């Protein structure tokens, strides 16, 4: 009986451990202004869990067109790396920018030595932008998928008038953004911890 109770307590503590974010954003006012002027999106933070746990991640990209999922790929899975990435802390940096009239580029850098680049061919007039959906107050658990980030566009109202959508309000329904906001094409990135 003691062994069963001990096993249940250990299992509960492993599955109840949380992952949280520790921000490393300490940019100056000038750096912040330059980033905005040049059109870069930049984030730097760590995903952290208890010292006794190892933390692995998977990043999944999904493309939606006219309300239908047309592509889903696992962009990165730390469990499939040729080197051991087990750690209780994952340093994470994001850079995103429209680097031409028709190309939007994202760089996810993690473990301080892995760079994941994603390029999206888009129409300039659609004004796509990078959105992040995680924050420092959020807690994550193992074996759950979370909406991490997205490449989305505002709704065009008139020739030079656009309306931004309240994506954060409907973030749990990101597979329904076509019906909710009328967005015909967008890209979602999910993150899973294990």
C-alpha positions as CSV (number, residue, x, y, z in Angstrom):
1,X,0.0,0.0,0.0
2,X,2.9,2.4,0.8
3,X,4.4,1.8,-2.6
4,X,1.1,2.6,-4.3
5,X,0.7,5.9,-2.4
6,X,4.3,6.8,-3.0
7,X,3.9,6.1,-6.8
8,X,0.7,8.2,-6.9
9,X,2.4,11.1,-5.1
10,X,5.4,11.0,-7.4
11,X,3.2,10.8,-10.5
12,X,1.1,13.7,-9.3
13,X,4.1,15.8,-8.6
14,X,5.5,15.1,-12.1
15,X,2.3,15.9,-13.9
16,X,1.4,18.9,-11.8
17,X,4.7,20.6,-12.3
18,X,4.2,23.9,-14.2
19,X,6.3,25.7,-16.8
20,X,6.4,29.4,-16.7
21,X,8.1,32.3,-18.5
22,X,10.9,34.5,-17.3
23,X,11.4,37.5,-19.5
24,X,14.8,38.7,-20.6
25,X,13.6,41.9,-22.3
26,X,15.9,44.7,-21.1
27,X,16.1,46.8,-24.2
28,X,16.8,50.6,-24.0
29,X,14.3,53.2,-25.2
30,X,16.4,53.7,-28.3
31,X,16.5,49.9,-29.1
32,X,12.7,49.7,-28.7
33,X,12.2,52.8,-31.0
34,X,14.6,51.3,-33.6
35,X,12.9,48.0,-33.5
36,X,9.5,49.6,-34.2
37,X,11.0,51.9,-36.8
38,X,12.5,49.0,-38.7
39,X,9.4,46.9,-38.4
40,X,11.0,44.1,-36.3
41,X,9.1,42.0,-33.8
42,X,11.5,40.8,-31.0
43,X,11.0,38.8,-27.9
44,X,13.5,37.2,-25.5
45,X,12.5,34.9,-22.6
46,X,13.1,31.5,-21.0
47,X,10.6,28.7,-20.5
48,X,11.4,27.3,-17.0
49,X,10.3,24.3,-14.9
50,X,11.3,22.8,-11.6
51,X,15.0,21.9,-11.3
52,X,14.3,18.2,-11.1
53,X,12.5,18.1,-14.5
54,X,13.8,18.0,-18.0
55,X,11.9,20.1,-20.5
56,X,11.3,19.3,-24.1
57,X,9.3,21.2,-26.7
58,X,7.6,20.7,-30.0
59,X,6.6,23.5,-32.4
60,X,3.7,22.8,-34.8
61,X,2.8,25.0,-37.8
62,X,-0.7,25.1,-39.2
63,X,-2.0,27.0,-42.2
64,X,-5.7,27.8,-42.5
65,X,-7.2,28.9,-45.8
66,X,-10.9,29.8,-46.0
67,X,-11.6,28.1,-42.7
68,X,-9.9,24.8,-43.6
69,X,-6.7,23.4,-42.2
70,X,-4.6,22.9,-45.4
71,X,-1.2,22.2,-43.8
72,X,0.1,20.9,-40.5
73,X,3.8,20.1,-39.9
74,X,6.0,19.6,-36.8
75,X,8.7,22.2,-37.4
76,X,10.8,21.2,-34.4
77,X,10.9,18.5,-31.8
78,X,13.7,18.6,-29.2
79,X,13.3,14.9,-28.5
80,X,14.5,14.2,-32.0
81,X,17.7,16.2,-31.8
82,X,21.0,14.4,-32.2
83,X,22.3,16.1,-29.1
84,X,20.8,16.0,-25.6
85,X,18.7,19.1,-25.0
86,X,17.4,18.0,-21.6
87,X,17.3,21.0,-19.3
88,X,14.9,22.7,-16.9
89,X,15.3,26.0,-18.8
90,X,14.9,26.7,-22.5
91,X,16.2,30.1,-23.7
92,X,13.9,31.4,-26.5
93,X,14.3,34.4,-28.8
94,X,11.9,35.4,-31.6
95,X,12.6,37.8,-34.5
96,X,9.9,38.4,-37.1
97,X,9.8,40.9,-40.0
98,X,8.4,41.4,-43.4
99,X,11.6,41.4,-45.4
100,X,10.2,42.0,-48.8
101,X,7.0,43.0,-50.5
102,X,5.8,39.4,-50.5
103,X,7.8,37.6,-47.9
104,X,7.4,37.4,-44.1
105,X,10.2,35.7,-42.1
106,X,10.3,34.4,-38.6
107,X,13.3,33.1,-36.7
108,X,12.8,31.1,-33.5
109,X,16.1,30.6,-31.6
110,X,16.2,28.3,-28.7
111,X,18.7,26.4,-26.6
112,X,21.1,29.2,-27.7
113,X,22.3,27.1,-30.7
114,X,19.2,26.1,-32.7
115,X,17.6,28.5,-35.2
116,X,14.3,27.6,-36.9
117,X,13.5,29.8,-39.9
118,X,10.0,30.0,-41.4
119,X,9.3,32.0,-44.6
120,X,5.8,32.8,-45.7
121,X,5.0,34.1,-49.2
122,X,2.2,36.6,-48.8
123,X,0.6,39.5,-50.6
124,X,2.0,42.9,-49.6
125,X,-1.4,44.6,-49.6
126,X,-2.7,42.1,-47.0
127,X,-0.3,43.7,-44.3
128,X,0.4,40.5,-42.4
129,X,1.9,40.8,-39.0
130,X,3.4,38.6,-36.3
131,X,1.3,38.1,-33.1
132,X,2.4,36.3,-29.9
133,X,-0.2,34.7,-27.6
134,X,1.8,33.8,-24.5
135,X,2.7,36.0,-21.6
136,X,4.7,36.0,-18.3
137,X,1.6,35.4,-16.1
138,X,0.7,32.3,-18.0
139,X,1.4,28.8,-16.7
140,X,1.9,25.8,-18.9
141,X,1.7,22.1,-18.1
142,X,3.2,19.1,-19.8
143,X,1.6,17.2,-22.7
144,X,-0.7,20.1,-23.6
145,X,-0.7,22.2,-26.8
146,X,-0.8,26.0,-26.5
147,X,-1.4,28.7,-29.1
148,X,2.1,30.2,-29.3
149,X,2.1,32.7,-32.2
150,X,0.6,33.5,-35.5
151,X,1.0,35.4,-38.8
152,X,-2.3,37.2,-39.3
153,X,-3.6,40.1,-41.2
154,X,-6.1,42.9,-40.4
155,X,-9.5,43.2,-42.1
156,X,-9.6,45.6,-45.0
157,X,-12.5,47.9,-44.7
158,X,-11.7,50.4,-47.4
159,X,-8.9,51.2,-49.9
160,X,-6.5,52.5,-47.2
161,X,-8.4,51.5,-44.0
162,X,-7.8,48.4,-42.0
163,X,-9.3,47.1,-38.7
164,X,-7.2,44.9,-36.4
165,X,-9.0,41.9,-35.0
166,X,-9.2,41.1,-31.3
167,X,-7.3,37.8,-31.7
168,X,-6.5,37.5,-28.0
169,X,-10.2,37.5,-27.1
170,X,-10.8,34.6,-29.5
171,X,-7.5,32.8,-29.1
172,X,-9.0,29.5,-28.0
173,X,-11.0,29.4,-31.2
174,X,-8.1,30.0,-33.6
175,X,-9.4,27.2,-35.9
176,X,-12.6,29.4,-36.4
177,X,-11.0,32.8,-37.2
178,X,-12.3,32.6,-40.8
179,X,-15.9,32.5,-39.5
180,X,-15.3,34.9,-36.6
181,X,-13.1,37.6,-38.3
182,X,-13.4,36.7,-42.0
183,X,-9.7,36.1,-42.4
184,X,-9.2,34.0,-45.5
185,X,-5.5,32.9,-44.8
186,X,-3.4,32.7,-41.6
187,X,-0.6,30.7,-40.0
188,X,-0.7,29.4,-36.5
189,X,2.2,28.1,-34.3
190,X,1.4,25.8,-31.4
191,X,3.9,24.8,-28.7
192,X,3.8,21.6,-26.7
193,X,5.9,20.8,-23.6
194,X,6.8,17.3,-22.5
